Amino acid sequence: MKSIAILGSTGSIGRSTLSVVESFPDRFQVVSLAAGRNVDLAFEQAKRWRPRVLSVALESQAENLKHRLKSAGITGIEVVHGAGGTVTVATHPESDFVVSAIVGVAGLEATYEAVKAGAL
Ligand SMILES: NC(=O)c1ccc[n+]([C@@H]2O[C@H](COP(=O)([O-])OP(=O)(O)OC[C@H]3O[C@@H](n4cnc5c(N)ncnc54)[C@H](OP(=O)(O)O)[C@@H]3O)[C@@H](O)[C@H]2O)c1
């Protein structure tokens, strides 16, 4: 079983990666997810995959997500935000590898940290 972190989980590559994980539940599990501004999809992914850490772009979105998760009775997910949050997702100690699919420079720092941690 491999544990994966996905940077850009709400994008095209991120969603495709989750489809692969869905197809091979005995081979992969999700440990951490980083989305951008699509909080609705991030919420649905949190419900489905129950990552240990979930990051979104903005602090206000992270607060919104925390409330929604709490209202849905979902606990145990650390919700973080911004560049620091994305790095937290990329360097989660339980992750075996990282899928880096954030568009543009927003994903650079996290990708660099994942490479340094040997997860990419
Ligand atoms: N799709 C392909 O077939 C393909 C092929 C080769 C290379 N690529 C490259 O791979 C990368 C990803 O491609 P894609 O097609 O998956 O792109 P995409 O569908 O546009 O998805 C981009 C992802 O980046 C996230 N994101 C954007 N700004 C962010 C920020 N500030 N903080 C955190 N997350 C942020 C988006 O989150 P939200 O949606 O939640 O805002 C989304 O999850 C791109 O650089 C692309 O050029 C893609």
The ligand as an ORCA input file, in Angstrom:
! r2SCAN-3c Opt
* xyz 0 1
  N      -3.833     18.137    -17.837
  C      -2.863     17.651    -18.596
  O      -3.068     16.725    -19.399
  C      -1.445     18.165    -18.457
  C      -0.447     17.605    -19.258
  C       0.866     18.031    -19.104
  C       1.178     19.008    -18.174
  N       0.188     19.553    -17.415
  C       0.558     20.567    -16.429
  O       0.237     20.079    -15.124
  C      -0.211     21.150    -14.303
  C      -1.626     20.854    -13.796
  O      -2.465     20.661    -14.909
  P      -4.057     20.502    -14.776
  O      -4.557     20.273    -16.162
  O      -4.381     19.496    -13.731
  O      -4.445     21.990    -14.316
  P      -5.837     22.502    -13.719
  O      -6.951     21.584    -14.083
  O      -5.928     23.932    -14.070
  O      -5.626     22.337    -12.119
  C      -4.745     23.192    -11.437
  C      -4.763     22.867     -9.969
  O      -3.937     23.839     -9.302
  C      -4.688     24.340     -8.186
  N      -4.233     25.666     -7.826
  C      -4.231     26.791     -8.594
  N      -3.752     27.833     -7.888
  C      -3.454     27.356     -6.641
  C      -2.937     27.951     -5.459
  N      -2.614     29.258     -5.388
  N      -2.748     27.147     -4.370
  C      -3.059     25.836     -4.404
  N      -3.569     25.222     -5.504
  C      -3.763     25.982     -6.606
  C      -6.134     24.326     -8.664
  O      -7.009     24.415     -7.560
  P      -8.539     24.955     -7.679
  O      -9.101     24.374     -8.931
  O      -9.154     24.396     -6.431
  O      -8.465     26.442     -7.685
  C      -6.166     22.955     -9.328
  O      -6.302     21.930     -8.357
  C      -0.148     22.418    -15.185
  O       1.084     23.069    -14.948
  C      -0.215     21.863    -16.588
  O       0.419     22.736    -17.519
  C      -1.104     19.145    -17.527
*
